[in-house]
């Protein structure tokens, strides 16, 4: 995108086109050059080095749609930018494309929500947050919104009865206002400067009861980040750094996009390397522990695997997107039930983190797929993840 200086007009990546193909192929690992951000510092003295024991994957093939495919073809077909597989804590597969390297932060999109889920577990264990406390206990300015009566647990499990249409392809309505408020879309002529926290005041219409169906609303996660900042009295990025990023041994700084007043886009704006994303998965494999330090409470991770309401999922927003899969959603993580439950995180345009704790397998995938959501692609990635873990175990 930038081999000519300056780039031709049609090749320039801007706030208006950075999530649109082909511009996203460059933009997704240069986000902080487009959107303001806050740093999530690592600790260079406590980096967890991962042993490299790359395997030959040429004989791995699995059924995909009408034919069999292998790992290399799968990665190319699904617009993969970064791919890392860990087995027993060692890197057994690693591949980068489209200008990515092992030290290049890439946007997580909604995998960012799952990072907040781990941070929330830490803060609840510390007593900073309480699962059953009301949103309005922390943010009384939202008492006239649809969030009245909802709890922190409702936010964590996407079971707040608030009207919001998470359609990534529409060109008007609350989701566009939301993107402008988060600094992800440019303001149009006549628009007043927007910010994320004031956006919540516009969400006044209920959409069913709280603790009803699984109802995916990205602003719920940004709202929880606001509660975290107010309860802890500290910036979200700093808390993420000190309570998760530094102690887990991240190899590089991460960062998160912010609005014009510094509010974090916790729902989708975190950017990290593929290796460090895999390291988060390894922390889950290790039951939240690194060495002699318990970073994320083991009980919280156990609850991610066993908690959640399958009936709420079955009548919820995504049930039709994952047909014939027994699933739940808990604390911003998805679970596929079975003899070996598979935890995973999902972000638009092809961001994934899979964790099979029993087999000690972690799969991190960052991508620049052209479409935000693609049911066929998502099923293909899940098939690949299951094929990889079965191959290793």
C-alpha positions in Angstrom: 0.0 0.0 0.0 2.9 2.4 0.6 5.6 1.5 -1.9 5.1 4.8 -3.6 5.8 7.9 -1.6 3.3 9.3 -1.4 1.0 6.5 -2.4 -1.4 7.0 -5.2 -4.8 8.2 -4.1 -6.5 4.9 -4.8 -3.9 3.1 -2.7 -3.9 5.4 0.3 -5.2 3.9 3.5 -7.5 6.3 5.5 -9.9 6.3 8.3 -12.7 5.9 5.7 -11.4 2.7 4.1 -9.0 1.0 6.5 -11.4 -2.0 7.1 -12.2 -2.4 3.4 -10.2 -4.8 1.2 -7.6 -4.5 -0.1 -6.6 -1.7 2.2 -7.2 -3.8 5.3 -4.4 -6.2 4.4 -2.0 -3.4 5.3 -4.1 -1.5 7.8 -4.8 -4.4 10.2 -1.1 -4.4 11.3 -0.7 -0.6 11.1 -3.8 0.4 13.1 -2.1 2.9 15.3 -1.0 4.9 12.3 -4.7 5.4 11.5 -6.6 5.4 14.8 -5.3 7.0 18.1 -4.2 4.3 20.6 -3.0 3.7 24.1 0.0 1.5 24.8 -0.2 -1.9 26.6 3.3 -2.3 27.8 5.1 -5.6 28.2 8.0 -6.3 30.6 11.2 -7.0 28.6 12.7 -8.6 31.7 9.9 -11.1 32.1 9.3 -12.3 28.5 8.2 -15.9 28.2 10.4 -17.4 25.5 8.6 -20.1 23.5 10.7 -23.0 22.2 10.5 -23.5 18.4 9.9 -27.1 17.3 8.3 -26.7 13.9 6.7 -29.8 12.4 6.1 -31.0 8.9 2.4 -30.6 8.2 2.3 -31.8 4.7 0.5 -35.0 5.5 -2.3 -33.3 7.4 -5.5 -33.2 5.3 -9.1 -32.9 6.3 -12.5 -32.8 4.6 -13.5 -29.2 3.8 -16.8 -28.7 2.0 -16.6 -31.0 -1.1 -12.9 -31.8 -1.1 -10.0 -32.4 1.2 -7.5 -29.6 2.0 -4.2 -29.2 3.8 -2.8 -26.5 6.1 -0.9 -24.4 3.5 -3.9 -24.2 1.2 -6.2 -23.4 4.1 -4.1 -20.5 5.3 -3.9 -19.0 1.8 -7.6 -19.4 1.1 -8.6 -17.7 4.4 -6.4 -14.6 4.0 -4.1 -15.5 6.9 -1.7 -12.8 8.1 -0.3 -14.6 11.1 -0.7 -18.2 12.3 0.9 -19.9 15.4 0.2 -23.3 16.8 1.4 -24.3 20.3 1.6 -27.9 21.6 2.7 -28.5 25.2 3.9 -24.8 25.2 6.1 -25.1 22.1 5.7 -23.5 18.7 5.0 -26.4 16.3 3.6 -24.2 13.4 4.2 -20.6 12.5 3.6 -18.6 9.3 3.2 -15.0 8.3 2.1 -13.2 5.2 1.1 -9.7 3.8 4.0 -7.9 5.6 3.5 -9.5 9.0 6.3 -10.7 11.2 6.6 -12.4 14.6 6.9 -8.9 16.2 4.1 -7.1 14.3 1.0 -6.3 16.3 -2.2 -7.1 14.4 -5.8 -6.0 15.4 -7.8 -8.6 17.3 -11.2 -7.2 16.5 -13.7 -9.0 18.8 -11.0 -11.3 20.2 -10.3 -8.1 22.2 -13.5 -8.9 24.2 -12.0 -12.2 25.4 -9.0 -10.3 26.6 -11.3 -8.2 28.7 -13.0 -11.3 29.9 -9.7 -12.5 31.5 -9.0 -9.0 33.0 -12.5 -9.0 34.5 -11.8 -12.3 36.1 -8.7 -10.9 37.8 -10.5 -7.8 39.0 -13.5 -9.8 40.4 -11.0 -12.0 42.3 -9.4 -8.9 43.7 -12.8 -7.5 44.8 -12.6 -4.5 42.5 -15.7 -5.8 40.6 -18.7 -7.9 41.7 -20.5 -10.0 39.1 -23.9 -9.3 40.5 -23.6 -5.6 40.9 -25.8 -3.4 38.8 -24.3 -1.4 35.9 -26.0 1.7 37.3 -24.3 1.2 40.7 -21.1 2.1 38.9 -22.5 4.4 36.2 -25.6 6.2 37.6 -25.7 8.4 34.5 -27.0 5.4 32.6 -30.1 5.0 34.8 -32.4 6.2 32.0 -31.0 3.8 29.4 -31.9 0.2 28.6 -29.0 -0.9 30.8 -31.0 -0.1 34.0 -31.4 -3.4 35.9 -28.6 -5.2 34.1 -25.5 -6.6 35.9 -21.8 -7.0 35.2 -22.5 -10.7 34.7 -25.1 -9.9 32.0 -22.5 -7.8 30.2 -19.9 -10.6 30.4 -22.3 -13.1 28.9 -24.0 -10.9 26.3 -27.4 -11.2 28.0 -28.4 -7.6 28.3 -31.8 -6.7 26.8 -30.7 -3.6 24.8 -31.8 -2.9 21.3 -28.8 -2.8 19.0 -28.4 -4.3 15.5 -24.8 -5.6 15.0 -25.0 -5.6 11.2 -21.5 -4.7 9.9 -22.7 -4.0 6.4 -25.4 -1.4 6.9 -24.5 2.2 6.2 -26.7 4.1 8.7 -28.1 3.7 12.2 -26.7 3.2 15.7 -23.8 1.0 14.6 -22.5 3.8 12.4 -22.9 6.3 15.3 -21.0 3.8 17.4 -18.1 3.6 15.0 -17.9 7.4 14.8 -17.9 7.6 18.6 -15.0 5.1 18.8 -12.9 7.0 16.2 -13.2 4.1 13.7 -15.2 6.1 11.2 -14.7 9.7 10.1 -17.3 12.3 11.0 -19.4 13.4 8.1 -20.4 17.0 7.2 -22.6 18.4 10.0 -21.6 15.7 12.6 -20.8 16.9 16.0 -17.7 15.5 17.7 -18.6 12.1 19.2 -17.2 10.0 22.0 -17.9 6.5 23.3 -19.1 7.2 26.7 -21.8 9.7 25.6 -22.9 7.2 22.9 -24.3 4.9 25.6 -26.9 7.5 26.6 -28.6 6.9 23.2 -29.2 3.2 23.9 -32.6 3.6 25.7 -34.8 1.0 24.0 -35.0 -2.5 25.6 -34.9 -5.6 23.5 -36.3 -8.3 25.8 -35.4 -9.0 29.4 -31.9 -9.0 30.9 -30.6 -12.6 31.3 -32.6 -13.7 28.3 -31.2 -14.9 25.0 -27.6 -14.5 23.9 -27.7 -11.1 22.3 -24.4 -9.9 20.8 -23.8 -6.2 21.3 -20.3 -4.9 21.0 -20.9 -1.7 23.0 -21.6 -3.9 26.0 -17.9 -4.7 26.2 -16.8 -1.1 25.9 -19.3 -0.3 28.7 -17.7 -2.9 30.9 -14.3 -1.3 30.2 -15.8 2.0 31.4 -17.0 0.3 34.6 -13.5 -1.2 35.1 -11.8 2.2 34.8 -14.2 3.9 37.1 -14.1 1.0 39.7 -10.3 0.7 39.6 -9.6 4.4 39.2 -7.1 3.6 36.4 -6.8 3.5 32.7 -7.9 0.2 31.0 -4.7 0.0 29.0 -2.6 0.3 32.1 -4.6 -2.3 34.0 -4.3 -4.7 31.0 -0.6 -4.2 31.0 0.1 -4.7 34.7 -2.4 -7.4 35.5 -2.2 -9.5 32.3 0.3 -8.5 29.6 3.4 -8.1 31.8 2.9 -11.1 34.0 2.1 -13.6 31.2 5.4 -12.7 29.6 4.3 -11.0 26.3 7.2 -10.5 23.9 6.1 -7.0 22.7 3.9 -4.1 23.7 0.3 -4.3 22.6 -2.0 -1.4 22.1 -5.7 -0.5 22.0 -7.5 2.1 20.0 -9.2 5.0 21.9 -11.8 7.6 21.2 -11.2 11.3 21.2 -11.4 11.4 25.0 -9.2 8.3 25.6 -12.0 5.7 26.1 -10.7 2.3 25.0 -12.4 0.3 22.2 -12.3 -2.8 24.4 -14.8 -4.5 22.1 -12.4 -4.7 19.2 -9.4 -2.4 19.2 -6.7 -4.4 20.9 -3.6 -5.1 18.7 -1.0 -7.8 19.6 1.4 -10.1 17.8 0.3 -13.6 16.8 2.8 -15.2 19.2 1.5 -13.1 22.1 -2.1 -14.0 21.2 -1.0 -17.7 21.4 0.7 -17.0 24.7 -2.7 -15.9 26.1 -4.1 -19.3 25.0 -1.2 -21.0 26.7 -2.0 -19.2 29.9 -5.5 -20.7 29.7 -4.0 -24.1 29.1 -1.8 -23.5 32.2 -5.0 -22.8 34.2 -4.1 -19.1 34.6 -0.7 -19.7 36.1 2.8 -18.9 35.0 5.4 -20.4 37.3 4.6 -19.6 40.9 2.2 -16.8 40.0 -1.5 -17.2 39.6 -2.3 -14.5 37.0 -6.0 -15.4 36.1 -7.9 -17.3 38.8 -8.1 -21.0 37.9 -11.7 -21.0 39.1 -12.5 -18.3 36.5 -11.0 -20.3 33.7 -12.8 -23.4 34.9 -16.0 -21.5 34.8 -15.4 -20.3 31.3 -15.3 -24.0 30.3 -18.3 -25.2 32.3 -20.4 -22.0 32.7 -22.8 -20.3 30.4 -26.3 -21.2 29.4 -26.7 -23.5 26.3 -30.4 -22.7 26.1 -29.7 -18.9 25.9 -27.2 -19.7 23.1 -29.7 -21.9 21.2 -32.2 -19.0 20.9 -29.5 -16.3 20.5 -28.0 -14.2 17.8 -25.4 -16.7 16.5 -27.0 -20.1 16.8 -27.8 -20.3 13.1 -24.2 -19.4 12.2 -22.9 -22.5 14.0 -25.4 -25.2 13.1 -25.1 -28.6 14.8 -22.5 -27.4 17.2 -23.3 -27.7 20.9 -22.2 -24.2 22.1 -22.2 -21.8 25.0 -20.9 -18.3 25.7 -19.2 -17.4 29.0 -17.2 -14.4 30.1 -16.6 -13.3 26.5 -15.4 -16.7 25.4 -17.1 -19.3 23.1 -17.3 -23.0 24.1 -17.9 -26.0 21.9 -19.0 -28.8 24.2 -17.9 -32.4 23.9 -15.5 -34.9 25.4 -12.8 -32.3 24.9 -14.4 -28.9 25.1 -12.9 -26.3 22.8 -12.6 -22.7 24.0 -12.3 -20.1 21.4 -12.4 -16.4 20.6 -13.7 -14.9 17.4 -13.2 -11.6 15.7 -14.5 -10.2 12.4 -12.4 -10.4 9.2 -10.9 -13.7 10.5 -9.4 -13.3 14.0 -9.3 -16.5 16.1 -7.8 -18.1 19.2 -8.6 -21.7 20.0 -7.7 -23.5 23.2 -7.9 -27.3 23.9 -6.8 -27.4 27.5 -6.8 -31.2 27.8 -4.6 -31.7 24.7 -2.5 -28.6 25.5 -3.1 -27.2 22.0 -3.4 -23.5 21.2 -4.1 -22.1 17.7 -3.9 -18.4 17.0 -4.9 -17.0 13.6 -5.0 -13.4 12.5 -6.3 -12.5 9.1 -7.4 -9.8 6.6 -10.4 -11.4 5.1 -12.4 -9.1 2.9 -15.8 -9.7 4.5 -16.5 -9.0 8.2 -18.5 -12.2 8.7 -18.5 -15.2 6.5 -20.3 -18.3 7.8 -18.5 -20.7 5.4 -15.1 -19.3 6.4 -15.9 -19.6 10.1 -17.0 -23.2 9.7 -13.9 -23.9 7.6 -11.6 -22.4 10.4 -13.4 -24.4 13.1 -12.9 -27.6 11.0 -9.2 -26.7 10.6 -8.8 -26.1 14.3 -10.3 -29.5 15.1 -8.2 -31.2 12.5 -5.0 -29.6 13.9 -5.8 -30.6 17.5 -6.7 -34.1 16.5 -3.5 -34.4 14.5 -1.5 -33.3 17.5 -3.3 -35.4 20.1 
